[in-house]
Amino acid sequence: MYALKSDVFPSFILVLMGSIDCLTTVIGVLYFGAAELNPFLTGIVSTSIVAFLALKISATFLIGFTYILAKRTLNKAMNKESRSFKYSNKLMKAAYAGLLVFLIIVVINNLTILLA
């Protein structure tokens, strides 16, 4: 059985939540008459759902991949006891937590609209 590496798991969660956001948005727009609230994506959703899917999934995977690269780069630091390493590590964790909380709120909002 395959086990996820600890540095890949957070990215997997981000990609999963972003994919659920994308899926619930598409279902809401196509079948329930919902609207995309992001002003940057509103025009794309109304023009082409395929372009919206491509953009949203690409951005989701790019964010997950960027987190993996940033974490691996940070872990290559020689001095893990330095103040800059500790600050960078805390900043990475805070950015991850903020993004995860945001995605959870977005998914809950989408599900609430679909279930209403």
N, C-alpha and C positions, 0 to 999 in steps of 0.2 A: 504494500500500500504506500502511496506517495504522501509525504508530509510536507506542508508548506514551510519554507524557511521563515524565521521570525522577521526578517527584514522585508519579506514579500507580503506577509499577511496584512499589514495595514493598507498597502496599496490594493490588495484584493478587495478589502472592505470598501475603499473609496470607489473602485470600479463597480462593485456590486451596487452600491447606493446610487451612483451616477446612472447606471443602467436602469435601475428601478425608476428613477426620476424620468429618464427618457421614455421608457415604456408607458408609464402612467400618463405622461404628457401627451404622447401620441394617441393613446386610447381615449383620453379625455377630449382631445381636439377632434378626432375622427368620429367618435360614436356618441359623445355626450354634449357636444357643442361648447366645450370649455375653450378658454383662450389662454395663450401663453402670456404671462405677466412680464417676462423679461423684455424690455423695450428693444434690445439688440436682436432678439430672436423672433419677435412678433412678425416682422415682414417675411422672414424666411419660412416660418410655419405656414403662413397664409399663401405663400407662393408655391413652395414645394416641400412636401413632407419628407421626401427622400433626401433633399439637401439638408433639412433640419436633422434627420437621423444621422447622416454622415458627419455633420459638424458636431453634434452633441456627443456621439460615440467617440469620435476622434479626440475631442477635448477631454473626455472622461479618461480614455486610455493614456493620453499625454500627461495628465495630472498624476495618474498612478505611476507611470514610468518615471516621471520627474522625481517623485518622492523616493523611489527605489534608488535612483542615481544619487540624489542628495544625501540619503542616509549612508550609502556605501562610500561616497566621497568623504563624508564626515568621519566614518569609522576608520578610514585610512590614516587619520591624524596620528602623528608620532606621540605627542604628549596629550593623553586623554585626561590629565589632571590640570591642564591649563585653564585659565579663566575664559579664554576665547572658545575653547572646545565646549566647556560647560554651558556658556551662554548660547552658542549655536545649537547645541543639543536641546536646550530648553525652548529655544525659538522654533525648532523643527517640531517638537511635541506640541507646542501651542498652536502652530499653524495647522497641524494635522487635526487636533481637537476642534479647532474653530471650523475647519472645513467639514469635518464629520458632523458636528452639531448643525451646521447650515444645511447639509444634505438630508439629515434626519427631519428637520423642520420642513424642507421642501417636499420630501416624500410623504410625510404625514398630511401636509396641505393637499397634495395631489390625491391621496387616497380619500381624504375627507370630501373632496369635490366629486370624486367618482362614486362614492357610496351615498351621497346626498340625494 
